[in-house]
Amino acid sequence: MKHEANSGLTYYAELNDEGLIDYPKENLLQINVGDSIIFHINAGAAIGKRARLRINMPELGKDNLYYKSTTSMHTLRKRPSVPKLNLMHAEERGLTRVQSRTRPFVGTEFEVHFKYPGSFFYQIEFFDPAINMMSKKRVANFRVDYTRPDWIVVHPKYETKHGEITSESMVIQTVICRCLGKLSRWSEVLGAQARLGYNAIHFVPMQKYGISGSMYCIKDQNSVDDWYVDDPSMPSEERLDLLRNVITEIREKHNLLCFADIVLNHTAVNSEWLMEHPESAYNLHNSPHLRVAWEFDKFLIAFSEAYAQRKVPECPYAPYVANETDLQALLAALSARIRTLPLGQYFLYNRERIHSRFDAFMAEQVDTLKNLDELKAERVDLADYVMKHSFGHGEKPFGVDVLYLKRDE
């Protein structure tokens, strides 16, 4: 939700010598969308020399300079009237550097307006004379340093017929869509929730369900399940249009905000997309370490079927669990069978065999490699690279530039 400038509060944040806002670490820095923050660096501070504020923000055109970020209301002091500063920015790898005028005897300030919600970082880029004197480089090519980044959360606001709703004022009811019946009944049923004082409804997934029937097992992310339409032959586009119209009616008639789970990672085994791309899911080919879990799942399925068919002698009242006695009998039968599973074999290895294979492998590398470290150095793990380079400060700014990753590294 977009908000005009000056639609929120302005907060004043003094940065310490490390370029951070002081606040209890168990808390979060958080504000509402539309608020502004003035980041202040005291005059004479080491991080204030040629300082620039780096913060990730969307590109909004030449005449608009806004940022995604946040900060905590309990930490920042409200400043009712602050003159706007001239800001300059330059894009670099998706990050924005904001440069402000230095005010003598006051320090350096950066004013940032948070027009969009999200979670964003801020970081100070500054000139370190000591380092540059040691490097003996020309001033034109001076090296800058970076403070450790910190994060800010900006909460969204939502427009309704009766005004704005902030995150703190939302009263949300989660509903199981199947309990609502057909889409044509949803508005009538949810009207009662509005009269009870709820102003937002959270829907569990209503997309087309997979073979298990679970609402978190999706066969088709781009359609609505047959459960909610009167005509099972209705095309997917018409189903989505019907859902859109129902949600609009709920919003306008009952003043209820509506949210729905989009569970892209909950894909059914009979999904056409997954059939075309089986490599996209965990399987025993691309994830052999999961075999022990697969074996255990098979056991649980077999035990469940046996219990349902009354083939567990210790449980005479199967397939029902009517009381504590039935439950304890079920748990005892399950535990006894688990103890007989040969799962321990997956956590053992033949030391002599592995050592022999390793020695043979290293013998083949003796002509080209001096030691195991050189062998490891040839294999660049992208995940390790990101972890090592993403949390930048000191000589390295925050953020990962994939151009740094050379093929020959």
N, C-alpha and C positions, 0 to 999 in steps of 0.2 A: 504494500500500500504506500503510495507516494504522499509526501506531505510537503507543503510549501516551507520555504525558509522562515525562521522566526516562529514556527508553529509550536515549538517546544521550549524547554528551559535551557539556560546556558550555565554550564558548570566550569569551575576553575580548578585546575589540577597542577600542583607544583611537582616537578620531577626531581627526584633525589640525585645524588652524585652518580648513580648507576643508570640514570635515565628512566627510572621507573616511578610509578605512583605508589606511595606507601599505603598499604592496607593489609588487614589480617589475611594470611595466605589461605585460610579455610574458606574465605569468601570469594565472590566473583566481582569483577568490575562490570557493572551493568547500568544501562540507561534505557530510555524509550526512543523509538524512532522519532525523528524530528527534533531531538535535543542537540545541543552543541557543546563542545568541550574546548576550553582554552588550555593548551599545554604550556606551562611556564618553566623556563630554565633560568635560574638565578644568575645575575651578573657575576662574572668571574669564575663561573663553574667550568671545569675542564671540558665537559661535554657540550659547552655552549660555543666553542670556537668553530665558526663556519658551520653551525649546526643546521641540519635539515631533518625533518620528521618523515620517516618512511612508513606508509600505511597502505594496505591493499584497498582499492576502491574501484567501482565500475567506471567505464568511460561514458560520460554524459554529454559530450559536446563541448564546444569552445566556451560557451557562456555560463556553464554550470560547473562548479567545482565542489562536489560533495563526496562523502566517504562512507564506506561501511565500517563500523566499529562500535565500541561501547565503553562504559566506565561506571563505577559504583556510586550510587547516590549517597550512601552513608559516608563515603570518603571525600567526595568533592564538595566544595563550598559553592552555593548558588551565588552568581554574580549578576545582579539585575541589569547593569548597563555597561557594555564593553564596546569600545570602538572597533570596527572591523579593520583587519590588516590586509595589506596587499599580499596575495599568495601567488607563488609561481610553482609550476609542477613540470615534471619530465617523466615520461613513461620509460620504464626499464624492466623487461621481463615480467610484465604484468603487475609491477609494483609502482607506486607513485611516491615521489619525493616532494615534500612541501617545504618551500623556503620562505622564511618570514624576515621582516625587518628586525634588526637588533635595536633595542631602545636603551640608550645610555643610562647607567645607574639603575636600571630596572631589570634588564635581562632580555631574553628572547622568548617570544610567544608564538604559538601556532594555533589558529582557530580552525576547528574542524566541525562541519555540520553533518550529522548522521541522518541521511535522508532515507536509507533503506535498512531493514533489519538484517541481522546476521552475526557471525562471530569473526572478529578480525584482530589483527595484531598491529602494534605500533612499535617503532624502533627509532633511535636517534643515530644519525650518521654525523660524525664530527671529525675535525682535524686534530691530530695528536702531535704537537710539536716535538716531543721527546722521541717518538718513533721516527719522525721524518728527519730529525737531526742525525740519528743513528744511521739512517739509510743513505744520507748524503745525496738525495735526489734533488733535482731542481724543483722549485716551488710549483711550477706549472704542472708537474707530474707527481704532486704530493699524494701520499697514501692516506686514506681515511680509515677510521675505526668505527665499529658499530657496537651499540649497547645490546644487552640481552633483550630479546623481544618479550612483550607481555600481551595478554589477550583481553579483549573487551567484548561484551555481549550486548547487542542492541535488541531490545524486545519490540515486536511489531505492535501496531495498532490496527483496529478493524473498524470499518464504517458500517453503521446500521441506521435504520430509520430514526432512531432516537439518539444518534450521536456516536462518538468513538467509544470503543471498548479496548482497554489495555489488557495485557497478559494478567495483571494482578486482579482484574475485576471479572475475569471469565469464570463462569460456573458451568462446567462441562458434564454432560451425561453421555457415557459410552453405551451404545446400543448394539445388540446382536441383530444384524439385518434380517435374519430368518424369522425372528420374532415379530417383525413388523409386517410380514406378509408381502403381498404384491405391491409394486411401486404405487399403484393407484390409491393405496390406503395410508401411505406414509405420512402425508400432511395431516390427515385426521388424527392419527395415533399420536404424532409428536406434538400436536397442539396442547395435549395435556401436560407435556413436559415444560412447555413455555409457561403455562399457567402456574406451575409449581415453582417458577423462578429461575429455571435454567435459561441461559442465553447462548449456549453453544451445544452442538451435537457432534459426537465423534462416532463415525460408522466403522465397523470392522469391514474387511473386504467384501465387496459384492460382485467382483468379477466372476467369470465363468470358472466353476470349481473343477478340480481334477478327480482322479479315480477314487481317492480316499474319501471324498465328500467334505473334507475339512475346509473351513472358510480361509484357512491360511495355506491352502494347497491349490494353486491357481493353474488352470489349464490354458486360459486365454486372457491375457492382461487387457486386451482391447475390446472386451465385450462384457455384457452383464449376464449373470447366470439365469438359466431358465426359471429358477425358483421365483423370480421377481416379475416376470412378464406373463400375460394371459395367453399369448400365442407363442409356443416354442419355436415356430418357424420364422419369427420376426428377425430380420437382418441385424447385424451388430450395430450398424450406424443408427438405425431407428431406436434400438435399445438405449444407446448412449444419449440420443436426443430426448427420449422419454425421461431418463434419469436427470438430465440437465434441467428439464422443465419442472420436474418434481422438486428438485433442490431449490430452484428459483422461487417456487410457490412457498416452500417452507421458510425461506429467508424473508420474503416480502410479507407473507400473511402472519407469521408468528414471530418475526424478528429474531430468528435463530440463525447463528452462524453454523456452517456445516463443514466438517473435516472428515476425510476418509483415508484409511490406510492404503498406501501404494506399496505392496510387498513384492518388489521385483525379484528378490532373492528366494521367494517361496514359490518354486515352480514344480508343478506336478510331473510325475514320471511319464504321463501320457500326453504331455504338452508337445504339440507339433514342432514348436521351436526347438525344444530340447532334443527331439528325435533327430532333427537336422544338425544339431550341434552338441552331440553327447560329450565332447571335450570340455564344455562349459560347466559341467557338474562334477562334483567329487565322485570318483570311481576307483576301483581297485587297480586300474592301469596307471592313472596319473597320481594316485595317492595311495600307494601300497601300505603305508603306515596305518591306514584305517581298516586293514583286514581284521584285526582283533575286534574292533567295534562292529564290523559287519557280521562276524561270527556270533557275537553276543546278541545282536539284533535277530539273527535267524533263530537262536535258541529261544528268545522271548516270544517270537511269533509262534513257534511250535508249542511252547508251554501254554500260551493263551488259547490256542486251538484245542489242545488237550483238555484244558479246564472247561472250555465251553462245551465240549463233548462228553463231560463227566468221566474223563479218563485219568483223573488224578486221585488215586485211592485214598490219600490222606484227607481229601476234601469231599465228604459224603454229600454236602449240600450244594456242590457246584451245579450249575454255573452261577449261583447266587452268593452274595455276601450279605447276610441279614443281620449279623451281630458281631461283637468283638471276638467270639469264639471262632466264627467262620474266617474272620480276617487273620487271626493268629495262625490258624491251620494253613491258610493260603501262603502266608509269609514263610512259615516253616518249610512247606513243600518246595517253595521257590528257592529258598536259601540252600536246602539240601542238594538240589540239582545244580545250582551254581557252583557249589564246592567241587563237583565232579568234572567241571569243564576243564579241558586242557589248555587254558588260556595262558598259562605261565610260559609256554614255549615261545610265545611272541616277544617275551622280554629277556630271552637268553640268546647266546650266540656261541658258536664253536670257536673258541679262542685260537686253537692251533690252525684250524682251517683258514680263518680270517687273516691271521698273521702270515701264513704261507702265501696266500693270494696277494697280500699287500707287498711282501718282499719281492715276489715275482714281478709285480707291476712296477715297483721302484727300480728293479734291475733293468727293465726295458727303457727307463728314462735316464739312465746314468750317462749316456752320451750327450744328452741335450740339457739336462737339468743338474744343478749342483746339489740341491736339497729340496725338501718338501715345501719350504716357503716360496721358492721360485715357482713351483707347480701351482700353489694356491694363487700366486700373484697373477697368473695367466687367466684365471677364471674370475671375471667381474660379476659379482652378484648385485643386481640392480637394487634389491631391497636393502642390502647392506650399504650400498652407495648412498641411498636416500637417507637412511638413518644417520650416517656419518656427516652428511652435508646439509641436512634440512634445518637444524637448529643452530643457525649461524650467529655468531657475535665475535667481537675482536676483529680479526682481519677479514672474516667472511660475513656478508650480510645475510639476513634471514631469507629463506626461499631457496628452491633448487632450480638450477639451470641445467637442463639435460644436455646442453651443448658442451658442458664441462666433461661429459663422459666420452672419452676417446675409445675408439675401437681397439687401439693397441695398448690400453691400460691393463 
